[in-house]
Amino acid sequence: MKNLLTIAVAIMLAAAVGAQASQKIITFEPSNKAEVVGNIEELGGKVTRTFTLINSLVAVFPDSTKDATIYSLKGVSDVEEDKYIRWIEAAPASMNAVPLPSLDRAMKLIGSGAGWSAPVYTAIKPDLDPAQKEIPWGVMRVNAPAAWDYTAGKGVKVAVIDTGIDYTHPDLAANYKGGYNAVDPAAAPLDDQGHGTHVAGTIAGVKNLAGVAGVAPAADLYAVKVLDKNGSGQYSWIMAGIEWAVQNKMHVINMSLGGGGYMEAMHNVIKAAKAAGVTIVCAAGNDSGAVNYPAKYPESIAVSASDSSDKIASFSSRGPELALIAPGVNIYSTRKGGGYHNLSGTSMACPHAAGLAALAVGAGAKGPDAVRAALTGAARKLPGLGANDQGAGLVDAFKLVR
């Protein structure tokens, strides 16, 4: 009896393993779509998503189906795993903070006067003007307020491709115009993680004498939810979000995300987005290493992170792919559920650049190449940093629009 039970359990486990599925992104020759779909179904696969901008689709196969078998189908040119990975990782807000001395050490310094100099806070002004109080240091550092008399980004459509947006937030509601949920297309693109809400505030928090104002405080915000509550998602979700942005005629997309490696299908949809006139701004990465994808694709405007001393943040990725540097340490912006908080990362630098891109569009730049040229032309090199740290440098919004 015991042997029979063991055999039965083994059979059930084998059946369960056989029932597991793997999800693939399949790229095919343009004229072979119908034939490819039919052949996928003959293999026991099921098409779950198709793309209209590129010749790719998503299909689920039994785990026993090998990539080589799918490659052998007529018209198939590429097969890639539709991986589910973590795409966001904000750096600690205190990462670049100067450590305070211990109480004992501080008392000795005060008593002797040796090694002690009073800190100079040149950015602190008398608390007289609420309009200045709502401008975070990063927005001020790129000189965004100097551009607002000329353009604040009104009518410019910016898609935040992220975890969604808390569009009920008082600093975001007025600029929120809609969106799309690639994770669950039947649901609203409401942020259940918080990252996208923080990003949105830096791009286009409204000027209302409270909270925070963004770099382009009159721009239209669109939430494109491609990551779940864990900050994770599949490649196909991000691709679907980019496609939605193109189909809905966004001017700028912000992708404060990074992970994985090169993927042909992902590159194809980014190339298609640029060809359609969308400016793509991406975070360089927070691993102190090489620039991450999708920032590494040449069509993207890759952004590294600086601190309030104009030094590159210790966590920031760097490399020859960088186009710009922007504030990314201790960035104060909108919090999911209301309120505000500080976060650090190239994820926070990226929306400064996306907001500046919106200002460039508002000032008349037409198309991604013109926007890139305007941004790099209005940038200046930060002293002590090389091109692999900062690209063209830090943008001055006044120079950008004038």
C-alpha positions as CSV (number, residue, x, y, z in Angstrom):
1,M,0.0,0.0,0.0
2,K,2.9,2.3,0.9
3,N,4.5,1.7,-2.5
4,L,1.3,2.4,-4.3
5,L,0.9,5.7,-2.4
6,T,4.5,6.7,-3.3
7,I,3.9,5.9,-6.9
8,A,0.7,8.0,-6.9
9,V,2.4,11.0,-5.4
10,A,5.2,10.7,-7.9
11,I,2.7,10.6,-10.8
12,M,0.9,13.7,-9.4
13,L,4.2,15.6,-9.0
14,A,5.2,14.7,-12.6
15,A,1.9,15.9,-13.8
16,A,2.2,19.2,-11.9
17,V,5.7,19.8,-13.4
18,G,4.4,19.0,-16.9
19,A,1.6,21.5,-16.4
20,Q,4.0,24.4,-15.6
21,A,4.1,27.0,-18.2
22,S,6.8,29.4,-19.5
23,Q,6.1,32.8,-21.1
24,K,8.0,33.9,-24.2
25,I,8.3,37.0,-26.3
26,I,8.4,35.9,-29.9
27,T,9.6,38.1,-32.7
28,F,8.6,37.2,-36.3
29,E,8.8,38.2,-39.9
30,P,6.0,40.7,-40.7
31,S,4.3,38.6,-43.3
32,N,4.2,35.5,-41.1
33,K,2.1,36.6,-38.1
34,A,-1.0,34.5,-38.8
35,E,1.1,31.4,-39.6
36,V,3.2,31.9,-36.5
37,V,0.1,32.2,-34.3
38,G,-1.3,28.9,-35.8
39,N,2.0,27.1,-35.3
40,I,2.2,28.3,-31.7
41,E,-1.2,26.9,-31.0
42,E,-0.2,23.5,-32.6
43,L,2.7,23.4,-30.2
44,G,0.2,23.7,-27.3
45,G,1.0,27.4,-26.8
46,K,-1.4,30.3,-26.2
47,V,-1.0,33.8,-27.4
48,T,-1.7,36.2,-24.5
49,R,-0.6,39.6,-25.9
50,T,0.2,41.0,-29.3
51,F,1.9,44.2,-30.1
52,T,1.0,46.5,-32.9
53,L,4.1,48.7,-33.1
54,I,6.5,45.8,-33.6
55,N,6.4,42.3,-35.0
56,S,6.3,40.6,-31.6
57,L,3.8,38.7,-29.4
58,V,3.7,37.1,-26.0
59,A,2.8,33.4,-25.7
60,V,2.6,30.8,-22.9
61,F,3.9,27.3,-23.6
62,P,4.1,24.1,-21.6
63,D,7.4,24.1,-19.7
64,S,8.5,21.1,-21.8
65,T,8.5,23.2,-25.0
66,K,12.1,24.1,-25.8
67,D,13.1,27.4,-27.3
68,A,14.8,25.5,-30.2
69,T,11.4,24.1,-31.1
70,I,9.8,27.6,-31.2
71,Y,12.8,28.9,-33.2
72,S,12.1,26.2,-35.8
73,L,8.7,27.6,-36.6
74,K,8.5,29.3,-39.9
75,G,8.8,33.1,-39.7
76,V,10.1,33.2,-36.1
77,S,13.3,35.3,-35.8
78,D,13.7,35.6,-32.1
79,V,12.6,33.9,-28.8
80,E,13.2,35.6,-25.5
81,E,12.0,34.8,-21.9
82,D,9.4,37.2,-20.7
83,K,11.1,37.5,-17.3
84,Y,9.5,38.8,-14.2
85,I,12.1,40.8,-12.3
86,R,12.5,43.8,-9.9
87,W,12.9,47.0,-11.9
88,I,13.2,49.7,-9.2
89,E,15.4,50.1,-6.2
90,A,15.6,53.5,-4.6
91,A,18.9,54.3,-3.0
92,P,18.9,55.2,0.7
93,A,18.0,58.8,1.3
94,S,20.9,59.2,3.7
95,M,23.5,57.6,1.4
96,N,25.3,60.8,0.6
97,A,24.7,62.6,3.9
98,V,27.7,63.8,5.9
99,P,27.7,61.9,9.2
100,L,27.2,64.0,12.4
101,P,29.9,63.8,15.1
102,S,29.1,62.0,18.3
103,L,27.9,64.1,21.3
104,D,31.3,63.6,23.0
105,R,33.2,64.6,19.9
106,A,30.9,67.6,19.3
107,M,31.4,68.9,22.9
108,K,35.1,68.7,22.5
109,L,35.1,70.5,19.2
110,I,32.9,73.2,20.7
111,G,35.1,73.6,23.7
112,S,38.3,73.8,21.8
113,G,37.2,75.4,18.6
114,A,39.6,73.1,16.8
115,G,38.4,71.5,13.6
116,W,35.0,73.3,13.9
117,S,33.4,75.6,11.4
118,A,29.8,76.6,11.4
119,P,27.9,75.2,8.4
120,V,26.7,77.7,5.9
121,Y,23.2,77.1,4.6
122,T,23.1,79.4,1.6
123,A,19.9,77.9,0.3
124,I,17.9,78.8,3.4
125,K,15.9,82.0,3.0
126,P,13.5,83.8,5.3
127,D,10.1,82.0,5.3
128,L,8.3,84.8,3.6
129,D,7.3,83.5,0.1
130,P,5.1,80.4,0.0
131,A,5.8,80.1,-3.7
132,Q,9.5,79.6,-3.0
133,K,8.8,77.2,-0.1
134,E,7.1,74.7,-2.3
135,I,10.0,74.3,-4.7
136,P,12.3,71.4,-3.8
137,W,16.1,71.8,-4.0
138,G,16.4,69.7,-7.1
139,V,13.8,71.7,-9.0
140,M,15.5,74.9,-7.9
141,R,18.9,73.5,-8.9
142,V,17.9,73.0,-12.5
143,N,16.6,76.6,-12.4
144,A,13.1,75.5,-13.4
145,P,11.2,78.5,-11.9
146,A,13.2,80.8,-14.3
147,A,11.5,79.0,-17.2
148,W,7.9,79.2,-16.0
149,D,7.1,82.7,-17.2
150,Y,7.9,81.4,-20.7
151,T,6.5,77.8,-20.4
152,A,5.5,75.5,-17.5
153,G,4.8,72.6,-19.9
154,K,1.1,73.3,-20.5
155,G,-0.3,70.9,-23.0
156,V,2.8,68.6,-23.0
157,K,1.8,65.0,-22.4
158,V,4.2,63.0,-20.1
159,A,3.7,59.3,-19.4
160,V,5.1,58.0,-16.2
161,I,5.9,54.4,-17.0
162,D,6.2,53.0,-13.5
163,T,4.1,51.6,-10.6
164,G,1.2,53.9,-11.4
165,I,0.3,57.3,-9.9
166,D,-1.8,58.2,-6.8
167,Y,-3.9,60.5,-8.9
168,T,-6.0,61.6,-5.9
169,H,-3.0,63.4,-4.4
170,P,-3.7,67.1,-4.1
171,D,-0.5,68.0,-5.9
172,L,-1.1,65.7,-8.8
173,A,-4.9,65.5,-9.3
174,A,-5.2,68.7,-11.4
175,N,-2.5,67.6,-13.9
176,Y,-3.6,63.9,-14.1
177,K,-5.3,63.1,-17.4
178,G,-5.6,59.3,-17.5
179,G,-3.5,56.3,-18.1
180,Y,-3.2,52.5,-18.6
181,N,-2.6,49.5,-16.5
182,A,-0.5,46.9,-18.3
183,V,-0.3,44.7,-15.2
184,D,-4.1,44.4,-15.1
185,P,-5.7,46.1,-18.1
186,A,-9.2,46.0,-16.5
187,A,-8.0,48.0,-13.5
188,A,-7.1,51.7,-13.0
189,P,-3.4,52.6,-13.0
190,L,-3.4,53.6,-9.3
191,D,-0.1,53.3,-7.6
192,D,0.1,50.5,-5.0
193,Q,3.8,50.9,-4.4
194,G,4.6,54.6,-4.2
195,H,7.5,54.9,-6.6
196,G,5.6,56.3,-9.5
197,T,3.8,58.9,-7.3
198,H,7.1,60.3,-6.1
199,V,8.4,60.4,-9.7
200,A,5.2,62.2,-10.9
201,G,5.6,65.0,-8.3
202,T,9.0,65.9,-9.5
203,I,7.9,66.0,-13.1
204,A,4.6,68.0,-12.7
205,G,3.6,68.6,-9.1
206,V,1.2,71.6,-9.4
207,K,2.0,75.1,-8.3
208,N,-0.5,75.7,-5.6
209,L,1.5,77.4,-2.8
210,A,1.6,74.1,-0.9
211,G,3.4,70.8,-1.0
212,V,5.8,70.6,-3.9
213,A,6.0,72.0,-7.4
214,G,7.5,69.9,-10.2
215,V,9.9,71.0,-12.9
216,A,7.0,71.3,-15.4
217,P,4.1,72.2,-13.1
218,A,1.5,72.6,-15.9
219,A,2.3,69.4,-17.9
220,D,-0.2,66.7,-18.3
221,L,0.5,63.5,-16.4
222,Y,-0.4,60.0,-17.5
223,A,0.0,57.0,-15.3
224,V,1.2,53.9,-17.2
225,K,1.4,51.1,-14.6
226,V,3.9,48.5,-15.7
227,L,5.1,47.4,-12.3
228,D,3.3,45.8,-9.4
229,K,3.2,46.5,-5.7
230,N,6.7,45.0,-5.3
231,G,8.2,47.2,-8.0
232,S,8.5,44.2,-10.2
233,G,7.2,43.3,-13.6
234,Q,7.5,41.4,-16.8
235,Y,9.3,42.7,-19.9
236,S,6.1,42.5,-21.8
237,W,4.3,44.8,-19.4
238,I,6.9,47.5,-19.9
239,M,6.7,47.0,-23.7
240,A,2.9,47.3,-23.6
241,G,3.2,50.5,-21.6
242,I,5.6,52.0,-24.1
243,E,3.2,51.0,-26.9
244,W,0.3,52.6,-25.2
245,A,2.3,55.9,-24.8
246,V,3.0,55.9,-28.5
247,Q,-0.6,55.1,-29.5
248,N,-1.9,57.9,-27.2
249,K,0.6,60.5,-28.6
250,M,2.7,61.2,-25.5
251,H,5.4,63.7,-26.0
252,V,7.7,62.4,-23.2
253,I,7.9,59.1,-21.3
254,N,9.8,58.8,-18.0
255,M,11.2,55.4,-17.2
256,S,12.7,55.5,-13.7
257,L,13.4,51.8,-13.9
258,G,16.2,49.4,-14.9
259,G,17.1,45.8,-14.9
260,G,17.9,42.7,-17.0
261,G,20.0,43.0,-20.1
262,Y,19.6,43.7,-23.8
263,M,16.4,42.4,-25.3
264,E,15.7,42.7,-29.1
265,A,11.9,43.1,-28.7
266,M,12.3,45.7,-26.0
267,H,14.8,47.6,-28.2
268,N,12.4,47.4,-31.1
269,V,9.6,49.0,-29.3
270,I,11.8,51.8,-28.0
271,K,13.1,52.4,-31.5
272,A,9.4,52.5,-32.7
273,A,8.6,55.0,-29.9
274,K,11.4,57.3,-30.9
275,A,10.4,57.1,-34.6
276,A,6.9,58.0,-33.6
277,G,8.1,61.2,-32.0
278,V,8.3,60.2,-28.3
279,T,11.2,61.4,-26.2
280,I,12.4,58.6,-23.9
281,V,14.1,59.6,-20.6
282,C,15.6,56.8,-18.5
283,A,17.3,56.4,-15.1
284,A,20.9,55.2,-15.5
285,G,20.8,52.8,-12.5
286,N,21.7,52.6,-8.8
287,D,24.4,50.0,-8.8
288,S,27.5,52.2,-9.1
289,G,28.4,50.3,-12.2
290,A,27.6,50.5,-15.9
291,V,24.5,52.2,-17.2
292,N,21.5,49.8,-17.0
293,Y,18.9,49.0,-19.7
294,P,16.7,50.5,-20.9
295,A,18.8,53.7,-20.4
296,K,21.6,52.0,-22.3
297,Y,19.6,51.8,-25.5
298,P,20.9,54.7,-27.7
299,E,17.4,56.0,-28.3
300,S,17.1,56.7,-24.6
301,I,18.2,59.9,-22.7
302,A,20.2,58.3,-19.9
303,V,20.4,60.3,-16.6
304,S,22.8,60.0,-13.7
305,A,22.3,61.4,-10.2
306,S,24.0,64.4,-8.5
307,D,23.8,65.5,-4.9
308,S,23.3,69.1,-3.5
309,S,27.1,69.6,-3.7
310,D,27.1,68.9,-7.5
311,K,29.0,65.7,-7.0
312,I,27.9,62.4,-8.6
313,A,25.9,60.3,-6.1
314,S,27.9,57.3,-4.9
315,F,25.2,54.9,-6.0
316,S,24.8,56.3,-9.5
317,S,25.6,54.2,-12.6
318,R,27.8,55.8,-15.1
319,G,29.3,55.3,-18.6
320,P,29.6,56.7,-22.1
321,E,25.8,56.3,-22.7
322,L,24.9,59.1,-20.3
323,A,23.3,62.2,-21.7
324,L,22.7,64.3,-18.6
325,I,23.1,64.5,-14.8
326,A,20.3,65.7,-12.6
327,P,19.5,66.0,-8.8
328,G,18.9,62.6,-7.3
329,V,19.8,62.7,-3.6
330,N,17.3,63.5,-0.8
331,I,14.6,64.5,-3.3
332,Y,11.4,65.7,-1.7
333,S,8.2,64.8,-3.6
334,T,4.7,63.4,-3.4
335,R,3.9,60.3,-1.3
336,K,1.3,57.7,-2.1
337,G,-1.8,58.2,0.1
338,G,-1.0,61.9,0.5
339,G,1.9,63.8,2.0
340,Y,5.5,64.0,1.0
341,H,8.8,62.3,1.6
342,N,12.5,62.1,0.5
343,L,13.9,59.4,-1.8
344,S,17.2,59.1,-3.5
345,G,18.2,57.3,-6.7
346,T,18.7,57.9,-10.4
347,S,14.9,57.2,-10.4
348,M,14.6,60.6,-8.8
349,A,17.1,62.3,-11.2
350,C,15.3,60.9,-14.2
351,P,12.0,62.9,-13.6
352,H,14.0,66.1,-13.3
353,A,15.2,65.5,-16.9
354,A,11.8,64.4,-18.1
355,G,10.3,67.6,-16.7
356,L,13.0,69.6,-18.5
357,A,12.1,67.7,-21.7
358,A,8.5,68.8,-21.2
359,L,9.7,72.4,-20.9
360,A,11.7,71.9,-24.1
361,V,8.7,70.7,-25.9
362,G,6.7,73.6,-24.5
363,A,9.3,75.9,-25.8
364,G,9.0,74.5,-29.3
365,A,11.3,71.6,-29.6
366,K,9.7,69.1,-32.0
367,G,10.7,65.5,-31.8
368,P,13.2,63.5,-29.7
369,D,16.3,64.6,-31.5
370,A,15.4,68.3,-31.1
371,V,14.5,67.7,-27.4
372,R,17.9,66.0,-26.8
373,A,19.7,68.8,-28.6
374,A,17.9,71.4,-26.6
375,L,18.7,69.7,-23.3
376,T,22.4,69.0,-24.0
377,G,22.7,72.5,-25.4
378,A,21.4,74.0,-22.2
379,A,23.6,71.9,-20.0
380,R,26.9,72.8,-18.4
381,K,29.6,70.5,-17.1
382,L,29.9,70.1,-13.4
383,P,33.4,70.7,-12.2
384,G,35.4,67.6,-11.3
385,L,33.2,65.2,-13.1
386,G,34.0,63.5,-16.4
387,A,31.7,62.8,-19.3
388,N,31.1,59.2,-18.1
389,D,29.7,60.7,-14.9
390,Q,27.5,63.4,-16.3
391,G,27.2,63.3,-20.1
392,A,26.6,66.9,-21.2
393,G,26.1,68.0,-17.6
394,L,23.4,69.7,-15.6
395,V,20.6,71.5,-17.6
396,D,19.7,75.2,-16.9
397,A,16.0,75.5,-17.6
398,F,16.3,79.3,-18.2
399,K,18.8,78.6,-21.0
400,L,16.7,75.7,-22.3
401,V,13.6,77.9,-23.0
402,R,15.2,81.2,-23.9
